[in-house]
Amino acid sequence: MDQPAGVFITQLAPGFERWDELLTLIMRAFAPMDGVIDPPSSAHLLNVENLRDKAGREIAFLALQDGRIEGCVFALERTDDFYVGKLAVEPELQGRGIGRQLMQAVEDFARRCSKPAIELQTRIELTANHATFARLGFRETERTAHEGYDRPTSITMRKVLA
């Protein structure tokens, strides 16, 4: 797959220090969900310190263009797969393939680690996300409820890697 013009996907490197910029990107990307999803996004719980900690526990990839961070994704290694979270792309750049390229980076990494699948969760209300992930080869495996909710709030989707 070709990358959008000028976009470079790279693994978050040791010594990365642009935590404020990365956090700001995530908050901008998740802002349109405010008032749409219930409960609110866990992105609101992020700060520079716990984002740095998250990067220490997970693999992260960045989409860079002309030195600017335009997207990111985090993936947690588990026994049988990688769990993908905090996929974020600058709102004005969404729909240009950056998210797809970030997800491809996770898939490629999972294959190199001999993991048979990647998994993610998306909120019930975000039907466009369900369709996007389905186009990327993900299939719904279950619906779950956040603590304190008596209805499903999230859809788990899994992609088996060839």
HUQUILIN-V389229 format. One line per field, one symbol per residue. psi: psi as a letter, one per 20 degrees, with the letter a starting at -180 (. if undefined). burial: + if it has 16 or more other ideal C-beta (glycine too) atoms within 10 Angstrom, else -. A space follows every 50 residues. Layout:
# HUQUILIN-V389229
psi=???
burial=???
This chain:
# HUQUILIN-V389229
psi=pqqqpipppqqpqqipjlgggggggggghihiipigqorqqihiiqrggh gggghhhrqqqqoqpkiqoirrqqppprgjappprlppppgiiqjjjggg hghhggggggghjkpirqqrqqqgimhhhggghghjjqqphrprpqpiqj qpiqppqqopp.
burial=------+-+--+---------++-++--++--+---+---+-+--+---- +---+--++++++-+---+++++++-----++++++++++--+--+++++ +++++++-++----+-++++-+++-+--++-++--+-+------------ --+++++++---
